[in-house]
């Protein structure tokens, strides 16, 4: 099971051979632990996605106790990072202090705790990556506690010679009593000689043994220092590779979080690993352009207000949380608060309305004291009587503003964007057009409304993209933002496609937005007739955003029901020539 789980996941190890070795080690360790008394119970208590990665490790996979400690360490790190905190260095996992300290420092350099708290899928991928590099480190590290074997000592010649003499004496001691006495004397003499020599020899040998012992200790210390230095080099290399791998992805994720409020990484998952920093969105170009346009949109309130005003179906409906609207002439019909249609009491206010004034104001009016009655009349004349505020909702021309409120509003309809990407749109005009597309995608997310893009240039060149905040939609947006505008202009194809989409139930309540510099030729008469029919029968609104003065405004006005001229040129680097 452990080996199968390792096959299924997308490994972050350096090669297929390394991954195969890891699988073999995990399988062998799993069998060994399962054969122990409590091994099966320990493995069942470990999370299924972590178990195969722990079984590879020398520190955790060799025994049931090691596996238990490793699983506890992973949980402690998860808990800390999920709360937005770096793991405590006092935690004894990973067991190697050099690796543990360097890894916590690398996480701090990446500000990783901020991302793991906000985006749980990042935490899942991070912990798997940590276990990957821990496996590589434990595989490549040198043992710092190993003691080198000492070389064998040479035999001592004097001792060998004396031992030989003793054996000769022993063999020659059976010749008689005198011989025995002589042999005993010689033996004693030789023994004494050996004793004296032994003292001298032992002293010499002890010095030699001491020197060898000192040399052995020095060698062990040098080997240990070399091992420590080698391990530090391995850790340093692994941490550099770790930061090189994660830093670009975290930078792009930070840009995405700033561009799209309430970003949910689950919506952007494009594989079984969830947040996969080795491929897909996080390896795509266009993030620099997205962040630059996001900053420009902060100064382009004109575009933000225009996108909010698009979409039919903004009248009455059930109570729901919806964007605020404010009355403004010249904009589509919306729903705004109005005292002219009192429906409910919403609070207190100051007024001169006797029917809504508070009882305390009535007490002044009914008082027998002239001063109290004069105070009431003064307040009434100044319209400062404390009164109940009674308001209702009125359908008036309105613009959508920042913020949300609970209102009896129908859902805003979808938006279909027809975007001119011809060569005449290059430069500042291109910046405005791309910023409009980004804002449409942002508000389609925040207002829960559908949005579709048709980018067109010459005949037959019309690209489609649903501006939905998922993996495919964001990938397509990044490709669009990193591209350039070129070619001619043919407005017929995108509008024919847009009209066909209006016949679908999901898009029947959509408005169309045309973004162009006006340098377009008159559309086909059949297209104009179909547009007019949709305007009359479906209530279609076609909004035009002109991003230049050199175009044919009459053609744009023949297509659109509302025409807006872009004015905030200073925010995008100046007006185009």
N, C-alpha and C positions, 0 to 999 in steps of 0.2 A: 504493500500500500504506500509506504514511504517513497519507494523508488518511483512508483507510478505518479505520485503527486509532484515529484521533481521533474518528471518528463513533461507533465501538463503545463507547468509554469514557464514563463519566459525568463530564463536565467540571466543574471547580470555578470556571470563569471566570464573569464577571458577567452575560453575556447570550448569546443564541444568535448574535447578529451578531458578537460578539467571537470566538466559537468558529469561526464561518464564516471570518472573516478569518485566524484562526490556521491553519485547514486549507489555505486558499489559499497562505499563505506557506510552509507545510511542503511542499506539493506542488511549488511553484516551486523551493524550495531543493533538494529531493530531485533534481529533474531537472537542475539546474545542477551539483550535486556529482557525480551519476552520469556527466555528460559529461566530467569531468576524468579524468586518467590513473589516479589511485589512488582516486578517489571511491567506486567500487563496492566495493572491498576495505575501505575505512574503514567504510562503512555496514554491511557484513556483520559487522563486528566489534563493533558496538554492540548492546546488548540490545534485543530486539524491542519491549519495552514502553516503553523510554526513547527509542528513535530518533525517533518522530514528535514527541515533546515537545521534543527538542533541535533538530529541524529548524525549528521555529517561531522560535527565538531568533536575534536579530541577531548575538549574540556567538558562536554555535556553528553556526548553520545556513548561514552565508554562504559557507563554504569547507570543504574537506576537513580542513584543519589545524585550523580552529575547531571542527569536529565532533569531531575526535580529542581536543582539549583538553577540550571539554565532557564527553565520555563518561568521560575519565579523572577529571575532577573529581567527577562523579556517583558513580563507583566508590569514590573516596577517602572521600566523605561516607558512603556506604553502609557501608563497612568500619568506619569509626569508630563510627557509631551502632549498628551490629550488636554491637559490643563493649561498648556502654554508655558510650561517650565522646562528647563534643561534638567536632565537626570542628575541626581546628587552623586558627586564623585566618591562619596563614602560607600556607595553601593558596591558590593564586591562582585559585580558583573559588568562587563567581561572580567574574567579573573586576572588577566594581565594588566597591571596598573599603567604601564606605558601606553598600551593600546587604548585603554579606557579614557585616560586623561586627554590624549590627542583627539579621540573621537568627539568627546564633549566639547573640546575647544573648536573643532571644525563645525559642529552643529551651531555653536554660538556665532561663529563668523558668518554663517549662512542665514542667521536669524530664523532657524528652522522651527523653533517652538511656536512662532507666530503663525506659520502656515499649518502646522500639525493640529493646532487648536481649532483653526477655522475650517480646515479641509480634511476630514477624516480619511479620505482615500489616499492623501499624501502620507499620512502616518502608516498606513498598511504597507505601501510600497517602500517607505523608508526603513521600516523594521526588517523587511526581507532583504534589502540592500545591506543593512548593517550585518545581518547574519551571513550574507555572501562574503563580505570583506573580512569578517572575523574568521570564516573558514579558510580563506586564502592566507591570512596571517598565521593561523595555527599550523597550517600545512607547511609554510615556508620558514617559520621562525626557528632559531637555534636554541637548544636547551642551555639555559644559563646556569643550571645547578650541576651539570655533569662534571665529574672529576676525571682527568685524564689518567690512564694506567701508567704506573712507574715501570721503567725498564728493569729486567731481572738482574740481580747483583751477581758478580763473579765469585767463584769459590775461593776461599782463603787458603793459600799454599802452606803456611806455617801450621795451621790447624790440621790440614790433611797429612802433613809429614809426621807430626806428633802422634796423630791417631794411628799411623802406620807403625811407628815405633812401639807403641803400646801393644799393638796386636802381636808384634814379633816377640816382645818380652813375655807376653802371656803364653805364647806357644813354646818358648824355651824354658819355662819355669819348672819342669818336671824332672831335672837331672839329679837331684839329691838335696839333702838338707842344707849343705853349705851353698850349694847353687841356689837353693831357695832363698837363703839369707841374702846371698849376693844379689839374687834377682830382686828380692824385696828391697835391698838397699838401692839397687839401680832404679827399680820402679819408683822408690820414694824420691831418689835424686831426680829422675826424669819427671816425676809428677811435680816435684818442687820447681824443676826447671820450667815445666809447662805452666805451673802456677805463676811463676814470675813472668814468664813470657806471655802468659794469658792476660796478666794485668796490663802488660804493655800493649799486647795485640788488641785486647778489648778496647783499650783507650783509643787506639788508632782507628779500629773499626767503628767505634761510636762516632768519631769525628766524621768518618766517611758517610755513615748512615745519616748523621745530622745534616751534612752537606747535601746528600741526595734528597732528604726530606725537605730542606729549604728550597732546593731546585724544583722539587715536585710542587710545593706550595706556590712558588712563583709562577710555575707553568700553569697551574690551575687558575690562579688569579688572572694571568694574561689571557687564558682561554675564555674565562668568564667575561672579562672586559671586552674581548673581541666579539663574543656572542651578543653582549648588550648593545654594542655599537651597531652590529649587523641588524639586530632587531629594531633599533631606532631608525635605521635607514629604511627598513621594510615598512614600518609604520608611517614614516614621513612620505614615502612614495604612495602608499595606499590612501592617505588622507588627501594628498594633492589630486590624485585621480578621482577621489570621492567628490571633492569640491568642484573640479572641472566638469564632472558629470551633472551635478545638481545645481550649480549656480546659474547656468543659462535657463534651465527649466523654471527655477524659482523666480527669476527676473521676469520671464514671460507670464507666469501665473500671477505675479503681482500686477503686471500691466492689465491682465484680463480682469482681475478683481476690481481694479480702479475703473475700468471701462464699463463693466456690467454690474450694477448694484444687485446684491443678493445672489451672486454667482454660486451655483451648486455644481461641484465637480462630477457628481453622478450623472448630470445631464450631458457632460462632455466625454464620458467613457466611450472609448472606441476599441476595446479589446477585453479579454478575460481578466487582465491584470488591473482594470480600473484606471488608475493614474499611472500610465506607462511613459516614463520620461525618455525612453530610448527610441521612440518613434511617434508618428502621428502629429498631433497639433503642436507638441512641444519641440519638434524639430522643424516646424514650418517657418518660412520667412514671412514678413509682413507685420511682425509685432512692433517693430520700431515705428512704422507708419501708423499703426493703430493708436499707439500711445501719443504720437504727435497730434493726430486729429482729435483725440480725446481732450488734450490740453487746449486746442483751438476752440473746441465746442464750448468751453467754459466762458468764452467771450462772444459766442454766437447765439445769444438769446433769441435772436430773430428766427433762426432755424428751429430751435427747440420749441418755440411757441407755435410755429407753423405745423410741425409734425403733430403736436397735441391737438390742433384744431381739425385734423383730418379724420375722416371716418364717419359714416352715417350711423344712426341708431343711438344718438346721444340724448334722446328725450327721456320721457318717464319710463320707469320700469320698477322692479322689486328693489327693496332696500339692499344695498351692497356697498362695499368699500370701493370707491371710485375716485379718480383724480378730481381735484377741485376745479370749478369753473367760475369765471367772472364775466359779468355782462360787458360786451364791447360790440359796438355797431360795426357792420361790415363783415362779420364772421358768421359761420354756419350756426344754425339754431342749436342751443344747448339748454341746460337746466341750471338756473341760478336761484339763490335765496331771494325772496321778495316779501316785504311787509304788505304789499298790495293784495296778497292772497293768504291771509292768516289761517294757518291750519293747526299749529301746535305751539305750546309755550316752550321756548328754548332757554329762557333765563330772565335777567332783569336788565332794564335800560332806563334812560332819561327821556321823557317826552312831555307833551302837553295834552295827551289823550286821557280824558276823564274816565273812559270806559276801561282803561287798562291800569289806572294808577293804584298804588298799594294802599291798604287800609290806613297806614300811618299818615298818608296825605289827606285822606278823608277826615281824619280826626282834626286836622288843622282847619279844614273848611267848616266843620260842624262846631267848632269851638265858640264859646261866648265871648272870648277875649278878642278884641279888635286886632291886636298885634298878631295873633295866630292866623287870623283870616287874611290879613295883609301879607304875611309870609307865604301863605298858600298861593295867593294871586300873583305875587312876585315870581315864584317858582314856575307857575303856569305860563306867565308871560315869557320867561326865559327858556321854556321847554326843558326844565330840569326836574319835573315831577318824577319821583321814583316809580317805575311802571313795570308791568310784566311785558316781556318781549314775545310777541306772537308773530311768527313768520310762516311762510309756506314756500313752495317751489313753483317757479314760473318758467315757461319755455320762452327764452329770449336769445337773440344773437349773443354768443359767448365765446370766450377763448379759454382754453385749459391752462391752468397755472400749476406751479409746483405744489406738491403735497397731496394728501388724500383725505377723504371724509366719507362718512356714511350718508348716502343719498339715494333717493328713489330713481336711480338712473339706469337706463338700458345700457347694454354693453356697446362700446364703440366698435364700429365695423372695421374690417381689415383695410390694408393699404396696398395698392399695387403701384410700384415705382417704375416709370419708364425713363431711363437715364441715358442721355446723349454722351457717348464716349468717342466722338469724332475728333479729328486732329485739331479743330478749332477750339476744343475745350481744354487744351493743354495749359499748364501754368496755374495761375490763381483760380481759374474757373474749375480746373480739375480738383483742386483742393476743396472747394466749396461742394462740388458734386460728391466726392468721397465722404466728406463730413456729413452730408445729408443722409447718405446710405448708412453710415455708422449710427447716426441718431435714430433713424427708422428702426434699426435692429435693437438698439437700446430700449426704445419705448415699446416696441413689440413685446419685449420681455417684461418691462415694468407694468404695462397696461394689459398684459395678457391678451394681445390681439395679433392676428396673423399679418404677415407682411411678405410680399413677393417682389423680386427685382427682375426687370428686363433691361439689360444694358445693350445698347445698339449703336452701330455706326453705319457702315455701308450696306447695300442690298445683300440679304442673306446672312449678315453678321449680327446675330441677336443671341445673347447668352442669357440663361435663366438661373436664378438662385433664390431659394426660399430663405428669407432672413430670419431664421429660427435659431435660438441659442442652444444648439446641440453640436456634436462633433462635426457632422457634415456641413452644417450651416456656418460654423465659425471657420472651418477649414476653407470653405469657399469664399468667405469674406476676406480672409487674410490673403488669398490668392488675388482677389480683386483689388485690394488696397495696394499690393506690391506691384501690380501691373501698370501699364501706361496707356494713355488714350491716343488713338490714331484712326485713320480711315475717313470715309465719307459719312453721309447722314441719310438714313432712310427711316422715316418715322412710321411708315405703314405697318411693317412687320410687328413691332412691339405692341401697337395698339390693336391689331387684329388678334394677337394672342391674349391680350388683356381682356378684350371683349368676350373671347371664348371662355376665359376663366370665370367671368361674371355669371355665366350660365350654370356654374357649379354651386350647389347649395351653400357650401362653406364660404364662398367668396361673393355671393349675390349682394351683400350689403357693403361692398368695398367702394372706396374712393380711389381715383387714379391721380397720381402725381407725376407730372412731366417736368424733368429738370433738363434745361437746355440753355444755350446762349442765344437761341433764336435764329441761328444760321441754318435753317431747314427749308426745304422746298415744300410747297403746298401739298397736303396729303391727297390721296385718291378720293374722288367724290363719293364713291360707295362707302368708304370708311367714314367720311363726315356724316353721311346719312345714317349709318349704323350707330354712330356716337349720339346723334341727336335723338334717335329712337330710344336709346338706353337712358338718356337724360330725362325724357318725358315719361317713359313707362316704368323705369326702375328708380327714378330719382337720383341717377348717377351724377356725382360731382367730379369734375376734372379740374384739378388745381395745377397751375403752371408756375414754376420758379425760374425767372429769367436771371441768368448770371452773366449778362453782358448787354451792351447798348448797341452793338453793331448789327444785331440780328433783325429778322423780319418779325416785328411784334404783331403785325396784323395776322400772320399765319398762326401764331401761338394763341391769339385771342379767338380765332375761328374754331380752335380745338377745345379751349378751356372755358370753364364757367367762372373761374377766379384766377387772376394773374397777379403774382407777387414779384416785385423786382428786388433782387438782393442788394443790400446797401452797406453791409458791414465789411467793406473791403479792407480796412486797416487791420482787421483781426486775422486776415489770411495773407498779409504781405503786400497789400496795395491793389489798386484797381487795374484790371488788364487793359492793354492798349487795343 
